Amino acid sequence: MLAVPAPNSPSPSPSDPPLPLPLPPLPPPPPPQPQKHVTPFSLNQIVISKQAHVNSETRTPKSTPNIIRTKISTKQEPILRQTRPRRTNPLVWCCAILCLVFSLILIFFGIATLIIFLVVRPRVPLFDTTNARLSTVYFDSPEYLNGDFTFLANFSNPNRKLDIRFEYLAIELYFADRLISTQSLQQFTQRPRETRLEAVHMISSLVYLPQSHAVELRTQVQSNRVNYNMRATFKVRATLGMLHFTYWLHSRCQLQMTGPPTGILVARSCRTKR
């Protein structure tokens, strides 16, 4: 079938422009969004948005490695400076060499002394008395003593490989704690396992004694028991070939005598130590 145009509408001519196309329909409006709760704030407060806070958090980790690097670098700088090699002072080297030589010398002498001690086994010389005589004890006045005492000193060297030389010998005679006589002896040498007997004469001449000591000595003379103390000091030199060492000896003896003029030794006790 053919469409019949309307009688009132003019027919289009070829020279007329084309008619515009109809516009598409408008989209429906979006649904209304729920209103957010807004907290009131004063003008004096500073408000930081969440986005700015997030940005600051995201930026800070980027800056922290730089801070850590700077801290590590600042800490490592002095360490690197300290580990730089420095030239040692020649005086320090000389002191170190001297200390080393001195230590080696001490070690050598220590080992040598230990070997000598284990091989030789040095022993202390002995001092003793086997016989004594008290000839005289009298007082010129109540406090001044005169006496005559003689004893036989026995020196012995118990060592098997050491020669002993007595370079200084001093013997003192005491009554109680009061010195009443002294005597010195000439130096001498002893071979291994050798003994020496020496007669020692000790005289007391006008020796002052306190009254208590004088009374005590008179009492002992009357009771026929006189107690004397003897102290001896020796300087000894021990020799083994080219080696030698010197030391001091101290001897203590307690003597009990009968009364003069025929006083004899009744009991004794002697000990010697370094």
MARMI-614750 format. One record per residue (C-alpha): residue number from 1; chain; x, y, z. Coordinates in Angstrom, 3 decimals. Layout:
<r NUM, "A", <X, Y, Z>>
...
END
This chain:
<r 1, "A", <0.000, 0.000, 0.000>>
<r 2, "A", <1.105, 3.558, -0.675>>
<r 3, "A", <1.047, 6.260, 1.971>>
<r 4, "A", <-0.992, 9.266, 1.067>>
<r 5, "A", <0.442, 12.549, 2.291>>
<r 6, "A", <-1.603, 14.899, 4.314>>
<r 7, "A", <-3.322, 17.596, 2.284>>
<r 8, "A", <-2.102, 20.568, 4.451>>
<r 9, "A", <1.623, 19.610, 4.667>>
<r 10, "A", <3.671, 21.112, 1.918>>
<r 11, "A", <5.790, 18.838, -0.107>>
<r 12, "A", <9.515, 19.092, 0.511>>
<r 13, "A", <11.602, 20.628, -2.140>>
<r 14, "A", <15.023, 19.504, -3.060>>
<r 15, "A", <16.560, 22.872, -2.054>>
<r 16, "A", <15.320, 22.825, 1.576>>
<r 17, "A", <17.755, 21.681, 4.384>>
<r 18, "A", <17.195, 18.343, 6.178>>
<r 19, "A", <15.194, 18.344, 9.338>>
<r 20, "A", <17.078, 17.762, 12.738>>
<r 21, "A", <16.845, 14.345, 14.379>>
<r 22, "A", <14.903, 14.059, 17.598>>
<r 23, "A", <17.043, 14.171, 20.885>>
<r 24, "A", <17.375, 11.014, 23.017>>
<r 25, "A", <15.508, 10.916, 26.312>>
<r 26, "A", <17.282, 12.262, 29.453>>
<r 27, "A", <18.623, 9.651, 31.954>>
<r 28, "A", <16.795, 9.330, 35.247>>
<r 29, "A", <18.194, 11.390, 38.125>>
<r 30, "A", <20.512, 9.521, 40.565>>
<r 31, "A", <19.058, 8.451, 43.870>>
<r 32, "A", <19.689, 10.859, 46.726>>
<r 33, "A", <22.775, 9.923, 48.865>>
<r 34, "A", <22.439, 9.678, 52.632>>
<r 35, "A", <23.558, 12.775, 54.456>>
<r 36, "A", <26.781, 12.512, 56.453>>
<r 37, "A", <26.910, 13.529, 60.091>>
<r 38, "A", <28.985, 16.675, 60.364>>
<r 39, "A", <30.410, 17.536, 63.747>>
<r 40, "A", <30.447, 21.212, 64.541>>
<r 41, "A", <33.768, 22.791, 65.355>>
<r 42, "A", <34.908, 26.175, 66.399>>
<r 43, "A", <36.899, 28.599, 64.296>>
<r 44, "A", <39.885, 28.265, 66.619>>
<r 45, "A", <40.270, 24.541, 65.895>>
<r 46, "A", <42.375, 23.264, 63.039>>
<r 47, "A", <40.767, 20.553, 60.976>>
<r 48, "A", <42.910, 18.102, 59.054>>
<r 49, "A", <41.145, 16.123, 56.467>>
<r 50, "A", <41.426, 12.375, 56.322>>
<r 51, "A", <42.975, 12.565, 52.900>>
<r 52, "A", <45.741, 14.862, 54.138>>
<r 53, "A", <46.347, 12.506, 57.100>>
<r 54, "A", <46.565, 9.545, 54.741>>
<r 55, "A", <48.938, 11.415, 52.493>>
<r 56, "A", <51.173, 12.291, 55.416>>
<r 57, "A", <51.221, 8.642, 56.535>>
<r 58, "A", <52.070, 7.485, 53.083>>
<r 59, "A", <54.834, 10.041, 52.780>>
<r 60, "A", <56.571, 9.426, 56.105>>
<r 61, "A", <57.859, 5.934, 55.288>>
<r 62, "A", <59.530, 7.374, 52.246>>
<r 63, "A", <61.451, 9.855, 54.366>>
<r 64, "A", <62.437, 7.403, 57.163>>
<r 65, "A", <65.036, 5.486, 55.119>>
<r 66, "A", <66.870, 8.754, 54.589>>
<r 67, "A", <66.840, 9.448, 58.334>>
<r 68, "A", <68.081, 5.933, 59.115>>
<r 69, "A", <70.769, 6.234, 56.498>>
<r 70, "A", <71.955, 9.512, 57.934>>
<r 71, "A", <72.054, 8.057, 61.450>>
<r 72, "A", <73.940, 4.978, 60.308>>
<r 73, "A", <76.353, 7.097, 58.353>>
<r 74, "A", <76.982, 9.384, 61.329>>
<r 75, "A", <77.631, 6.383, 63.592>>
<r 76, "A", <79.949, 4.694, 61.143>>
<r 77, "A", <82.092, 7.747, 60.524>>
<r 78, "A", <83.959, 7.686, 63.897>>
<r 79, "A", <84.419, 3.918, 63.638>>
<r 80, "A", <86.012, 4.317, 60.272>>
<r 81, "A", <88.220, 7.070, 61.609>>
<r 82, "A", <89.397, 4.956, 64.555>>
<r 83, "A", <90.259, 1.948, 62.411>>
<r 84, "A", <92.690, 3.913, 60.314>>
<r 85, "A", <96.193, 2.462, 60.724>>
<r 86, "A", <98.606, 4.625, 62.677>>
<r 87, "A", <102.348, 4.476, 62.712>>
<r 88, "A", <103.753, 3.120, 65.999>>
<r 89, "A", <106.254, 5.232, 67.859>>
<r 90, "A", <109.778, 3.661, 67.841>>
<r 91, "A", <110.032, 4.304, 71.588>>
<r 92, "A", <107.047, 2.009, 72.145>>
<r 93, "A", <108.778, -0.750, 70.160>>
<r 94, "A", <111.951, -0.334, 72.262>>
<r 95, "A", <109.991, -0.592, 75.514>>
<r 96, "A", <108.163, -3.675, 74.246>>
<r 97, "A", <111.446, -5.379, 73.270>>
<r 98, "A", <113.011, -4.586, 76.655>>
<r 99, "A", <109.987, -5.978, 78.483>>
<r 100, "A", <110.140, -9.137, 76.379>>
<r 101, "A", <113.857, -9.632, 77.097>>
<r 102, "A", <113.326, -9.004, 80.810>>
<r 103, "A", <110.450, -11.504, 80.902>>
<r 104, "A", <112.561, -14.143, 79.150>>
<r 105, "A", <115.390, -13.599, 81.646>>
<r 106, "A", <112.997, -13.998, 84.568>>
<r 107, "A", <111.565, -17.176, 83.068>>
<r 108, "A", <115.074, -18.581, 82.502>>
<r 109, "A", <116.227, -17.876, 86.059>>
<r 110, "A", <112.963, -19.224, 87.453>>
<r 111, "A", <113.387, -22.507, 85.572>>
<r 112, "A", <117.062, -22.716, 86.572>>
<r 113, "A", <116.217, -22.125, 90.228>>
<r 114, "A", <113.528, -24.792, 90.124>>
<r 115, "A", <115.926, -27.314, 88.556>>
<r 116, "A", <118.603, -26.549, 91.137>>
<r 117, "A", <116.120, -26.865, 93.965>>
<r 118, "A", <114.834, -30.223, 92.694>>
<r 119, "A", <118.308, -31.620, 91.981>>
<r 120, "A", <120.344, -30.160, 94.836>>
<r 121, "A", <117.597, -29.842, 97.482>>
<r 122, "A", <119.374, -27.194, 99.585>>
<r 123, "A", <119.029, -27.460, 103.362>>
<r 124, "A", <119.575, -24.904, 106.091>>
<r 125, "A", <122.839, -25.222, 108.101>>
<r 126, "A", <122.386, -26.087, 111.765>>
<r 127, "A", <123.669, -24.449, 114.921>>
<r 128, "A", <123.724, -26.250, 118.278>>
<r 129, "A", <125.730, -26.654, 121.448>>
<r 130, "A", <126.681, -29.900, 123.088>>
<r 131, "A", <128.633, -28.630, 126.086>>
<r 132, "A", <128.622, -25.492, 128.206>>
<r 133, "A", <130.124, -24.277, 131.504>>
<r 134, "A", <129.043, -21.493, 133.838>>
<r 135, "A", <132.107, -20.480, 135.857>>
<r 136, "A", <131.172, -17.230, 137.536>>
<r 137, "A", <128.091, -15.257, 138.484>>
<r 138, "A", <128.448, -12.453, 141.074>>
<r 139, "A", <127.339, -8.881, 141.667>>
<r 140, "A", <129.634, -5.942, 142.419>>
<r 141, "A", <126.564, -4.006, 143.511>>
<r 142, "A", <122.912, -4.990, 143.782>>
<r 143, "A", <122.310, -4.276, 140.053>>
<r 144, "A", <125.648, -4.869, 138.207>>
<r 145, "A", <126.411, -8.391, 137.034>>
<r 146, "A", <129.734, -10.091, 136.360>>
<r 147, "A", <129.756, -13.504, 134.747>>
<r 148, "A", <131.867, -16.021, 132.858>>
<r 149, "A", <130.174, -18.431, 130.459>>
<r 150, "A", <131.750, -20.806, 127.905>>
<r 151, "A", <130.030, -23.137, 125.474>>
<r 152, "A", <130.969, -25.342, 122.519>>
<r 153, "A", <129.234, -24.214, 119.302>>
<r 154, "A", <128.490, -26.928, 116.766>>
<r 155, "A", <128.032, -25.872, 113.105>>
<r 156, "A", <126.960, -28.515, 110.590>>
<r 157, "A", <126.312, -28.462, 106.845>>
<r 158, "A", <123.667, -31.092, 105.984>>
<r 159, "A", <123.829, -30.471, 102.212>>
<r 160, "A", <125.310, -33.078, 99.891>>
<r 161, "A", <126.324, -30.827, 96.978>>
<r 162, "A", <126.540, -27.303, 98.406>>
<r 163, "A", <129.524, -25.577, 99.999>>
<r 164, "A", <128.559, -23.267, 102.868>>
<r 165, "A", <130.471, -20.186, 103.955>>
<r 166, "A", <129.579, -18.286, 107.123>>
<r 167, "A", <130.462, -14.671, 106.310>>
<r 168, "A", <129.056, -13.090, 109.473>>
<r 169, "A", <128.552, -14.642, 112.923>>
<r 170, "A", <127.216, -12.824, 115.973>>
<r 171, "A", <126.118, -14.523, 119.200>>
<r 172, "A", <124.239, -12.838, 122.071>>
<r 173, "A", <123.606, -14.163, 125.585>>
<r 174, "A", <120.435, -13.146, 127.465>>
<r 175, "A", <119.077, -13.607, 130.923>>
<r 176, "A", <115.309, -13.363, 130.588>>
<r 177, "A", <114.991, -10.454, 128.105>>
<r 178, "A", <118.190, -8.589, 129.153>>
<r 179, "A", <121.373, -8.761, 127.072>>
<r 180, "A", <124.345, -9.692, 129.265>>
<r 181, "A", <127.095, -10.610, 126.742>>
<r 182, "A", <127.948, -10.610, 123.017>>
<r 183, "A", <130.592, -12.342, 120.933>>
<r 184, "A", <131.615, -12.395, 117.240>>
<r 185, "A", <133.295, -15.242, 115.369>>
<r 186, "A", <135.620, -15.374, 112.412>>
<r 187, "A", <134.148, -16.425, 109.056>>
<r 188, "A", <134.820, -19.936, 107.784>>
<r 189, "A", <133.790, -22.397, 105.044>>
<r 190, "A", <132.200, -25.835, 105.329>>
<r 191, "A", <132.243, -28.613, 102.771>>
<r 192, "A", <129.202, -30.821, 102.166>>
<r 193, "A", <128.378, -33.023, 105.165>>
<r 194, "A", <131.030, -31.292, 107.291>>
<r 195, "A", <130.769, -30.233, 110.956>>
<r 196, "A", <132.755, -27.669, 112.905>>
<r 197, "A", <133.183, -27.182, 116.656>>
<r 198, "A", <134.029, -23.735, 117.980>>
<r 199, "A", <134.648, -22.799, 121.610>>
<r 200, "A", <132.962, -19.508, 122.449>>
<r 201, "A", <133.889, -17.587, 125.583>>
<r 202, "A", <131.376, -14.959, 126.749>>
<r 203, "A", <132.170, -12.555, 129.601>>
<r 204, "A", <129.760, -10.224, 131.373>>
<r 205, "A", <131.453, -7.263, 133.044>>
<r 206, "A", <129.440, -4.790, 135.098>>
<r 207, "A", <126.274, -5.401, 133.126>>
<r 208, "A", <123.315, -3.488, 134.485>>
<r 209, "A", <120.291, -5.548, 135.454>>
<r 210, "A", <117.008, -4.235, 136.829>>
<r 211, "A", <116.366, -5.113, 140.421>>
<r 212, "A", <113.717, -7.695, 139.566>>
<r 213, "A", <116.100, -9.491, 137.164>>
<r 214, "A", <118.953, -9.390, 139.675>>
<r 215, "A", <116.763, -10.917, 142.372>>
<r 216, "A", <115.597, -13.620, 139.963>>
<r 217, "A", <119.174, -14.517, 138.932>>
<r 218, "A", <120.268, -14.811, 142.591>>
<r 219, "A", <117.305, -17.082, 143.267>>
<r 220, "A", <118.211, -19.362, 140.335>>
<r 221, "A", <121.869, -19.552, 141.400>>
<r 222, "A", <120.825, -20.575, 144.896>>
<r 223, "A", <118.429, -23.201, 143.496>>
<r 224, "A", <121.215, -24.571, 141.237>>
<r 225, "A", <119.201, -23.986, 138.047>>
<r 226, "A", <120.219, -21.005, 135.884>>
<r 227, "A", <118.297, -20.381, 132.656>>
<r 228, "A", <120.054, -18.542, 129.816>>
<r 229, "A", <118.844, -17.669, 126.328>>
<r 230, "A", <121.159, -17.529, 123.341>>
<r 231, "A", <120.470, -15.767, 120.019>>
<r 232, "A", <122.763, -16.154, 117.003>>
<r 233, "A", <122.646, -14.407, 113.627>>
<r 234, "A", <124.564, -15.710, 110.595>>
<r 235, "A", <125.048, -14.583, 107.029>>
<r 236, "A", <125.477, -17.680, 104.885>>
<r 237, "A", <126.640, -18.024, 101.292>>
<r 238, "A", <125.847, -21.288, 99.495>>
<r 239, "A", <127.917, -22.174, 96.414>>
<r 240, "A", <127.339, -24.721, 93.638>>
<r 241, "A", <129.988, -24.425, 90.935>>
<r 242, "A", <129.569, -20.964, 89.395>>
<r 243, "A", <126.233, -20.370, 91.088>>
<r 244, "A", <125.856, -18.932, 94.573>>
<r 245, "A", <123.202, -17.280, 96.701>>
<r 246, "A", <123.278, -15.557, 100.079>>
<r 247, "A", <120.768, -15.597, 102.913>>
<r 248, "A", <120.489, -14.911, 106.662>>
<r 249, "A", <120.000, -17.470, 109.432>>
<r 250, "A", <118.618, -16.918, 112.934>>
<r 251, "A", <119.190, -19.426, 115.739>>
<r 252, "A", <117.533, -19.533, 119.170>>
<r 253, "A", <118.712, -21.691, 122.081>>
<r 254, "A", <117.371, -22.140, 125.591>>
<r 255, "A", <119.992, -23.397, 128.039>>
<r 256, "A", <119.644, -24.655, 131.574>>
<r 257, "A", <122.818, -24.711, 133.693>>
<r 258, "A", <123.722, -25.717, 137.192>>
<r 259, "A", <125.038, -23.053, 139.529>>
<r 260, "A", <128.653, -21.801, 139.424>>
<r 261, "A", <131.515, -22.401, 139.857>>
<r 262, "A", <131.017, -25.855, 138.319>>
<r 263, "A", <127.930, -25.121, 136.336>>
<r 264, "A", <127.323, -27.642, 133.558>>
<r 265, "A", <124.739, -27.941, 130.822>>
<r 266, "A", <121.659, -29.803, 132.002>>
<r 267, "A", <119.165, -29.226, 129.175>>
<r 268, "A", <119.087, -27.378, 125.860>>
<r 269, "A", <116.712, -26.607, 123.005>>
<r 270, "A", <117.992, -25.041, 119.746>>
<r 271, "A", <116.306, -24.236, 116.453>>
<r 272, "A", <117.553, -22.474, 113.332>>
<r 273, "A", <115.431, -20.845, 110.638>>
<r 274, "A", <115.778, -18.408, 107.781>>
END
